[in-house]
Amino acid sequence: MGRASGALRQEYRSLELLDEISRLRYEGQLPAHIEGDRRNTLIKKFQDWKGQNYVPKNVHPAIQWSSKSPFELFETDKDNTSEFQSLNKCNSNPRPTKKIKLTKGSEPILQEKTTQSKKRKSDEVNERLMLDQFGFTWDSQNYSCSYDALFTILFNIWSETP
């Protein structure tokens, strides 16, 4: 039988510990000092409390860790909070716009474009994606991409239909 790669095995080990932390917190058995904004911070505090070789009872033998196959955290997280940032770094309207007050009974005059360049459908899709998507900035040092992806999806769903 084949074995999972080290990174995949490490990811499953992290998820098992996070599952155990969630279970203990739900049951009220987790000390108050076990907390953190990032998963590595939380796992590190949990391991400091339980010990490096603590393995929850329901962990599958294929991903269990021991002194021969230790559970090593990726580089420790920075303790800064993630903020939603626009994926589009450029300002689509750099010049300030003037608001014109119309007098009663007047109608705005719309100017027609005389020269219209051909626009490919893919350009329209790319522009929409660049302007409309918001999400976490992925940090390759903390390997939090699965959570970032989940929260980005949830945020975009919420922002479209609050």
C-alpha positions as CSV (number, residue, x, y, z in Angstrom):
1,M,0.0,0.0,0.0
2,G,1.3,3.5,-0.9
3,R,2.1,6.1,1.7
4,A,0.9,9.7,1.7
5,S,3.5,12.4,1.1
6,G,5.1,14.1,4.1
7,A,3.2,17.4,3.6
8,L,-0.2,15.6,3.2
9,R,0.4,13.5,6.2
10,Q,1.4,16.6,8.1
11,E,-1.8,18.3,7.0
12,Y,-3.9,15.4,8.2
13,R,-2.1,15.4,11.5
14,S,-2.8,19.1,12.0
15,L,-6.5,18.5,11.2
16,E,-6.6,15.7,13.8
17,L,-5.2,17.9,16.5
18,L,-7.5,20.7,15.6
19,D,-10.4,18.3,15.8
20,E,-9.3,17.2,19.2
21,I,-8.9,20.8,20.3
22,S,-12.4,21.6,19.1
23,R,-13.9,18.5,20.8
24,L,-12.2,19.4,24.2
25,R,-13.3,23.0,23.9
26,Y,-16.9,21.9,23.1
27,E,-16.9,19.6,26.1
28,G,-15.4,22.3,28.4
29,Q,-12.2,20.4,29.0
30,L,-9.8,22.7,27.3
31,P,-7.9,25.2,29.5
32,A,-8.5,28.9,28.8
33,H,-4.9,29.5,27.9
34,I,-5.1,27.3,24.9
35,E,-6.1,29.8,22.3
36,G,-4.7,31.4,19.1
37,D,-5.6,33.3,16.0
38,R,-3.8,30.9,13.7
39,R,-3.8,27.1,13.6
40,N,-0.1,26.7,14.3
41,T,-0.3,29.0,17.3
42,L,-3.2,27.0,18.6
43,I,-1.5,23.6,18.0
44,K,1.8,24.8,19.5
45,K,0.0,25.8,22.8
46,F,-2.0,22.5,22.8
47,Q,1.3,20.5,22.4
48,D,2.9,22.5,25.1
49,W,0.0,21.5,27.4
50,K,-0.4,17.8,26.3
51,G,3.2,17.1,25.1
52,Q,4.8,16.7,21.7
53,N,4.0,13.0,21.4
54,Y,0.3,13.2,22.4
55,V,-1.8,11.5,19.8
56,P,-5.7,11.6,20.0
57,K,-7.3,8.2,20.4
58,N,-9.1,8.2,17.0
59,V,-6.2,9.0,14.8
60,H,-5.7,6.5,12.0
61,P,-2.5,4.4,12.3
62,A,-1.3,5.7,8.9
63,I,-0.9,9.2,10.2
64,Q,-0.1,8.7,13.8
65,W,3.1,10.3,15.0
66,S,5.8,9.2,17.4
67,S,9.4,9.9,18.2
68,K,10.3,8.0,15.0
69,S,7.9,9.9,12.9
70,P,7.4,13.2,14.8
71,F,4.7,15.8,14.3
72,E,6.6,18.9,13.3
73,L,4.8,22.2,12.9
74,F,5.6,24.4,9.9
75,E,7.3,27.7,10.7
76,T,5.5,29.3,13.6
77,D,2.8,31.8,12.6
78,K,3.2,35.5,13.0
79,D,0.6,36.8,15.4
80,N,-0.9,39.4,13.1
81,T,-4.5,39.4,12.1
82,S,-5.5,38.8,8.5
83,E,-7.5,41.5,6.8
84,F,-9.6,41.4,3.8
85,Q,-7.8,43.0,0.9
86,S,-8.8,43.7,-2.6
87,L,-7.1,41.4,-5.1
88,N,-7.1,44.4,-7.5
89,K,-4.2,46.6,-6.5
90,C,-4.9,49.3,-9.1
91,N,-7.5,52.1,-8.7
92,S,-10.0,51.8,-11.4
93,N,-11.1,55.5,-11.1
94,P,-8.0,57.5,-10.1
95,R,-9.5,61.0,-10.9
96,P,-12.0,62.4,-8.5
97,T,-15.5,62.7,-9.9
98,K,-17.7,65.8,-9.6
99,K,-21.3,65.4,-8.6
100,I,-23.5,67.6,-10.7
101,K,-26.8,68.8,-9.2
102,L,-29.5,68.8,-11.8
103,T,-32.3,71.4,-11.6
104,K,-35.8,70.4,-11.5
105,G,-37.1,69.2,-14.8
106,S,-33.6,68.7,-16.4
107,E,-32.3,65.4,-17.6
108,P,-28.6,64.4,-17.9
109,I,-27.1,64.2,-21.3
110,L,-25.3,61.0,-22.0
111,Q,-22.4,61.1,-24.3
112,E,-22.0,58.2,-26.8
113,K,-18.6,56.7,-27.4
114,T,-17.6,57.3,-31.0
115,T,-14.8,54.9,-31.1
116,Q,-15.4,51.6,-29.3
117,S,-12.6,49.1,-29.2
118,K,-13.3,45.4,-29.6
119,K,-13.4,43.7,-26.2
120,R,-12.9,40.0,-25.9
121,K,-15.2,38.2,-23.5
122,S,-12.2,36.9,-21.6
123,D,-11.2,40.5,-20.9
124,E,-14.6,41.3,-19.4
125,V,-14.4,38.2,-17.2
126,N,-10.9,39.0,-16.0
127,E,-11.9,42.6,-15.3
128,R,-14.9,41.4,-13.2
129,L,-12.8,39.0,-11.3
130,M,-10.2,41.6,-10.6
131,L,-12.7,44.2,-9.4
132,D,-15.2,42.0,-7.5
133,Q,-13.1,39.5,-5.6
134,F,-11.9,40.1,-2.1
135,G,-10.1,37.7,0.2
136,F,-7.3,36.9,2.6
137,T,-3.8,37.4,1.4
138,W,-2.3,33.9,1.3
139,D,0.8,33.5,3.5
140,S,3.0,30.6,2.3
141,Q,4.9,30.7,5.6
142,N,1.9,29.6,7.6
143,Y,0.2,27.2,5.2
144,S,-3.2,28.4,6.1
145,C,-4.5,28.3,2.5
146,S,-7.3,25.9,3.2
147,Y,-8.8,28.1,5.8
148,D,-8.1,31.2,3.8
149,A,-9.9,29.7,0.8
150,L,-12.9,28.7,3.0
151,F,-13.3,32.1,4.6
152,T,-12.8,33.9,1.3
153,I,-15.6,31.8,-0.3
154,L,-17.9,32.5,2.7
155,F,-17.1,36.2,2.6
156,N,-17.8,36.5,-1.1
157,I,-21.1,34.7,-0.7
158,W,-22.0,36.9,2.3
159,S,-21.0,40.1,0.5
160,E,-23.1,39.2,-2.6
161,T,-26.2,38.4,-0.5
162,P,-25.9,39.8,3.0
